[in-house]
Amino acid sequence: MENILSKKHYKLTFYVLVGLILLLAIVVRTFVLPQFDVNLQENFPHFAAAFLDGLVISLIITVSIGSFVFWLTPEIVKKSVMEVIEPKEIGLLLKKAVIDSRTWVYKGACGRYTKSTTLPGLAKAARQEGLGRDIRITLLNPAKDDLCDEYATYRKSLKSAGNDNLWTKNRVKEEVIATVVSALRFKHDEPLLRINIFLANHFSTFRLDISDHYVIVTKEDKEAAGLRADVGTYFYNSYIDDVRLCERQSIEVEYIGEIPNGQHLTNERLKSIISKTGILSDLQFAELDVENIIKLVNSPKDPYS
């Protein structure tokens, strides 16, 4: 019941269905059954009294059972709860958490959603409240060819890969670089955002988005369900520790300076930025589609849309 009422798209359907069943039961009891047995005929006072008697008894039983289950549930179980969330809920939960979270941690591969939605949302919320945000982002290390190639192979194996935009080693690198450059732009342009970027030499099939309220664990497939663990639970704290350990084993991106917008972000300027960060050699950068990187930076797309 808790899972049904906590999901917005299930709640309305549930109440409508229960209301129709209740209405049908009243119609059958009041108008249909008396046609077969005259002793079942009742006037409104009798019906109301019987309804209230049943309601009181049901309320007492429900409260008693609920209290018994609550006190009987071990504390460790209460603190170790994880909830399965439907694919279409993931984007809504992430956007909801962005509004008032003072901290945000992302651990994943390319960070496409982080680039397109999370960072702009956090920047907007920070400006509106006048309060800072601490953001930590962990992505794949684009300098590792074998790593990017392995991740591209994994993405191509998923049903969500499609046939139009095949994943390649270079595409993975371009996506990661676009996220790094976007994050550096927000870091420079938004004084209320403190952003740390890490590059890991390994990847997982799971992505973590950790807000002040809950952690959302997702996979790359749009049709795959996610997991949610609320703040204060065992799994929420465990994922925080997991990210902390990953950051200690990763390379932090260091860059101070302006990231041009729009047409001012030219090929040469982007090459200069990447060279200063040291995340790719000039030879590795020359193999990439620079125009595509600039497009990903200037016009990011929400992968959940």
C-alpha positions as CSV (number, residue, x, y, z in Angstrom):
1,M,0.0,0.0,0.0
2,E,2.8,2.4,0.9
3,N,4.5,1.8,-2.5
4,I,1.3,2.5,-4.3
5,L,0.4,5.7,-2.5
6,S,4.0,7.0,-2.8
7,K,3.9,6.8,-6.6
8,K,2.1,9.7,-8.1
9,H,1.0,7.9,-11.3
10,Y,-0.4,4.9,-9.3
11,K,-2.1,6.9,-6.6
12,L,-4.9,8.4,-8.8
13,T,-5.6,5.1,-10.5
14,F,-5.8,3.4,-7.1
15,Y,-8.3,5.9,-5.6
16,V,-10.5,5.9,-8.8
17,L,-10.6,2.1,-8.8
18,V,-11.4,1.9,-5.1
19,G,-14.1,4.6,-5.5
20,L,-15.7,2.7,-8.4
21,I,-15.7,-0.6,-6.4
22,L,-17.2,1.1,-3.3
23,L,-19.9,2.7,-5.4
24,L,-20.7,-0.6,-7.1
25,A,-20.9,-2.3,-3.8
26,I,-23.3,0.3,-2.4
27,V,-25.6,0.1,-5.5
28,V,-25.7,-3.7,-5.4
29,R,-26.3,-3.8,-1.6
30,T,-29.0,-1.1,-1.7
31,F,-30.9,-1.8,-4.9
32,V,-30.1,-5.2,-6.3
33,L,-30.0,-7.6,-3.3
34,P,-33.3,-6.4,-1.9
35,Q,-35.0,-7.5,-5.1
36,F,-34.1,-11.1,-4.2
37,D,-34.8,-10.9,-0.4
38,V,-37.1,-8.3,1.1
39,N,-35.5,-8.7,4.5
40,L,-32.4,-7.0,3.1
41,Q,-34.2,-3.8,2.6
42,E,-32.9,-1.0,4.8
43,N,-33.6,2.7,5.2
44,F,-30.9,5.3,5.3
45,P,-30.5,5.5,9.1
46,H,-30.0,1.8,9.3
47,F,-27.6,1.8,6.5
48,A,-25.6,4.7,7.9
49,A,-25.5,3.1,11.4
50,A,-24.2,-0.2,9.9
51,F,-21.6,1.6,7.8
52,L,-20.3,3.5,10.8
53,D,-20.1,0.4,12.9
54,G,-18.1,-1.3,10.3
55,L,-15.9,1.7,9.8
56,V,-15.0,1.9,13.6
57,I,-14.3,-1.8,13.7
58,S,-12.1,-1.6,10.6
59,L,-10.2,1.4,12.0
60,I,-9.5,-0.3,15.3
61,I,-8.2,-3.5,13.6
62,T,-6.1,-1.5,11.1
63,V,-4.4,0.7,13.7
64,S,-3.8,-2.3,15.9
65,I,-2.2,-4.4,13.1
66,G,-0.1,-1.4,11.9
67,S,1.2,-0.7,15.4
68,F,2.0,-4.3,16.0
69,V,4.0,-4.6,12.7
70,F,5.8,-1.3,13.4
71,W,7.0,-2.3,16.9
72,L,7.8,-5.8,15.7
73,T,10.0,-4.6,12.8
74,P,13.7,-4.7,13.8
75,E,15.5,-1.3,13.7
76,I,18.1,-2.7,11.3
77,V,15.3,-3.5,8.8
78,K,13.9,0.0,9.0
79,K,17.3,1.5,8.3
80,S,18.1,-0.9,5.4
81,V,15.1,-0.2,3.2
82,M,15.6,0.2,-0.6
83,E,12.6,1.0,-2.9
84,V,12.3,-0.1,-6.5
85,I,11.3,2.9,-8.7
86,E,9.7,2.7,-12.1
87,P,11.7,4.0,-15.1
88,K,9.3,6.9,-15.7
89,E,9.8,8.1,-12.1
90,I,13.5,8.4,-12.3
91,G,13.7,11.7,-14.0
92,L,11.0,13.2,-11.8
93,L,12.7,12.1,-8.6
94,L,16.1,13.6,-9.8
95,K,14.5,16.9,-10.7
96,K,12.6,17.1,-7.4
97,A,15.8,16.5,-5.4
98,V,17.7,19.2,-7.4
99,I,15.4,21.9,-6.1
100,D,16.6,22.1,-2.5
101,S,19.7,19.8,-2.2
102,R,22.8,21.6,-0.9
103,T,25.0,18.8,-2.0
104,W,25.0,16.5,-5.1
105,V,27.2,13.5,-5.9
106,Y,27.3,11.8,-9.3
107,K,29.2,8.7,-10.1
108,G,28.8,7.2,-13.5
109,A,30.3,7.1,-17.0
110,C,29.5,10.0,-19.3
111,G,27.3,12.2,-17.2
112,R,24.9,13.2,-20.0
113,Y,21.9,13.8,-17.6
114,T,24.2,15.6,-15.2
115,K,25.4,17.9,-18.0
116,S,21.9,18.6,-19.5
117,T,19.7,18.8,-16.4
118,T,21.3,18.4,-13.0
119,L,23.9,21.1,-13.3
120,P,21.5,23.8,-14.8
121,G,19.0,22.9,-12.1
122,L,21.4,23.2,-9.2
123,A,22.7,26.5,-10.6
124,K,19.2,27.9,-10.9
125,A,18.3,26.7,-7.4
126,A,21.5,28.2,-6.0
127,R,20.7,31.6,-7.6
128,Q,17.1,31.7,-6.4
129,E,18.1,30.8,-2.7
130,G,21.4,32.7,-2.7
131,L,22.9,29.6,-1.1
132,G,25.8,27.5,-2.4
133,R,25.9,24.0,-3.6
134,D,28.7,21.4,-3.3
135,I,28.9,19.1,-6.4
136,R,31.1,16.1,-7.0
137,I,31.2,14.4,-10.3
138,T,33.0,11.1,-11.2
139,L,33.3,10.1,-14.8
140,L,35.3,7.7,-17.0
141,N,38.9,8.6,-17.7
142,P,38.9,9.5,-21.4
143,A,42.6,9.0,-21.6
144,K,42.2,5.3,-21.1
145,D,41.5,3.8,-24.6
146,D,40.8,0.3,-23.4
147,L,38.4,1.6,-20.8
148,C,36.5,3.7,-23.2
149,D,36.4,0.9,-25.8
150,E,35.1,-1.5,-23.2
151,Y,32.4,0.9,-22.1
152,A,31.4,1.5,-25.8
153,T,31.1,-2.3,-26.2
154,Y,28.9,-2.5,-23.1
155,R,26.6,0.4,-24.4
156,K,26.2,-1.2,-27.8
157,S,25.0,-4.4,-26.1
158,L,22.0,-2.6,-24.5
159,K,18.6,-2.4,-26.1
160,S,18.6,1.3,-25.5
161,A,21.6,1.8,-27.8
162,G,19.5,1.8,-31.0
163,N,20.8,1.7,-34.5
164,D,21.3,5.4,-35.3
165,N,23.9,6.4,-32.7
166,L,26.3,3.6,-32.3
167,W,28.6,3.8,-29.4
168,T,32.3,3.9,-30.2
169,K,35.5,4.6,-28.2
170,N,35.6,8.1,-29.6
171,R,32.0,8.9,-28.8
172,V,32.5,7.9,-25.2
173,K,35.5,10.2,-25.0
174,E,33.5,13.1,-26.6
175,E,30.6,12.6,-24.2
176,V,32.9,12.6,-21.2
177,I,34.9,15.7,-22.4
178,A,31.7,17.6,-23.0
179,T,30.5,16.9,-19.5
180,V,33.9,18.0,-18.0
181,V,33.9,21.2,-20.1
182,S,30.3,21.9,-19.1
183,A,31.0,21.4,-15.4
184,L,34.1,23.7,-15.6
185,R,31.9,26.3,-17.3
186,F,29.4,26.2,-14.4
187,K,32.2,26.2,-11.9
188,H,33.5,29.5,-13.4
189,D,30.3,31.2,-14.2
190,E,28.3,30.3,-11.0
191,P,30.2,31.4,-7.9
192,L,27.7,29.6,-5.6
193,L,28.6,26.2,-7.1
194,R,31.7,24.4,-5.8
195,I,32.4,21.6,-8.3
196,N,35.0,18.8,-8.1
197,I,35.5,16.5,-11.1
198,F,37.1,13.1,-10.9
199,L,38.1,10.7,-13.6
200,A,38.0,7.0,-12.7
201,N,39.9,4.2,-14.4
202,H,37.0,1.8,-14.2
203,F,33.3,1.8,-14.8
204,S,30.2,0.1,-13.3
205,T,26.9,-0.8,-14.9
206,F,25.2,1.3,-12.2
207,R,25.1,5.1,-11.9
208,L,24.6,6.9,-8.6
209,D,22.9,10.3,-8.1
210,I,23.1,11.2,-4.4
211,S,21.2,14.2,-3.1
212,D,20.5,15.5,0.4
213,H,17.3,13.4,0.4
214,Y,18.0,10.1,-1.3
215,V,20.3,8.2,-3.6
216,I,19.0,7.0,-6.9
217,V,20.7,4.0,-8.5
218,T,20.1,3.6,-12.2
219,K,21.4,1.7,-15.2
220,E,22.0,3.0,-18.7
221,D,18.9,1.3,-20.1
222,K,15.9,3.7,-20.2
223,E,13.5,0.8,-19.6
224,A,15.3,-0.5,-16.5
225,A,13.9,0.2,-13.1
226,G,16.0,2.0,-10.5
227,L,16.6,1.8,-6.8
228,R,16.1,4.5,-4.1
229,A,17.5,4.7,-0.6
230,D,16.6,7.6,1.6
231,V,19.0,9.6,3.7
232,G,19.8,8.0,7.0
233,T,19.5,4.5,5.8
234,Y,22.3,1.9,5.7
235,F,22.5,1.8,1.9
236,Y,22.5,5.6,1.5
237,N,25.5,5.9,3.8
238,S,27.1,2.9,2.1
239,Y,26.9,4.5,-1.4
240,I,28.4,7.7,0.1
241,D,31.4,5.7,1.3
242,D,31.6,3.9,-2.1
243,V,31.9,7.2,-3.9
244,R,34.4,8.5,-1.4
245,L,36.7,5.5,-2.0
246,C,36.3,5.8,-5.8
247,E,37.3,9.5,-5.6
248,R,40.5,8.6,-3.7
249,Q,41.5,6.3,-6.5
250,S,40.6,8.7,-9.3
251,I,42.3,11.7,-11.0
252,E,40.9,15.1,-10.1
253,V,40.5,17.6,-12.9
254,E,42.2,20.9,-12.2
255,Y,41.4,24.0,-14.3
256,I,40.9,27.7,-13.5
257,G,39.6,29.9,-16.2
258,E,36.7,31.0,-18.4
259,I,34.9,28.6,-20.7
260,P,33.5,30.5,-23.7
261,N,29.8,30.2,-24.6
262,G,28.2,29.5,-28.0
263,Q,30.2,30.4,-31.1
264,H,33.1,31.7,-28.9
265,L,33.9,28.1,-28.0
266,T,36.1,27.4,-31.1
267,N,38.1,24.3,-31.9
268,E,41.3,26.0,-30.9
269,R,39.9,27.3,-27.7
270,L,38.6,23.9,-26.8
271,K,41.9,22.3,-27.6
272,S,43.6,24.8,-25.3
273,I,41.3,24.0,-22.5
274,I,41.7,20.3,-22.8
275,S,45.5,20.7,-23.0
276,K,45.6,22.8,-19.8
277,T,43.5,20.2,-17.9
278,G,45.9,17.4,-19.1
279,I,43.1,14.9,-19.4
280,L,44.0,14.1,-23.0
281,S,47.2,14.3,-25.0
282,D,47.2,16.5,-28.2
283,L,47.4,13.3,-30.2
284,Q,44.4,11.7,-28.5
285,F,42.4,14.9,-28.8
286,A,43.2,15.1,-32.6
287,E,41.4,11.8,-33.1
288,L,38.0,13.2,-31.9
289,D,35.2,15.1,-33.6
290,V,35.7,18.5,-32.0
291,E,32.6,20.0,-33.6
292,N,30.5,17.3,-32.0
293,I,32.1,18.0,-28.5
294,I,31.2,21.7,-28.9
295,K,27.7,20.8,-29.9
296,L,27.3,18.5,-26.8
297,V,28.6,21.4,-24.6
298,N,26.4,24.1,-26.1
299,S,23.2,22.1,-26.7
300,P,23.1,19.1,-24.3
301,K,20.1,16.8,-24.5
302,D,18.2,15.1,-21.6
303,P,18.6,11.3,-22.1
304,Y,15.3,10.8,-20.1
305,S,13.3,13.1,-22.3
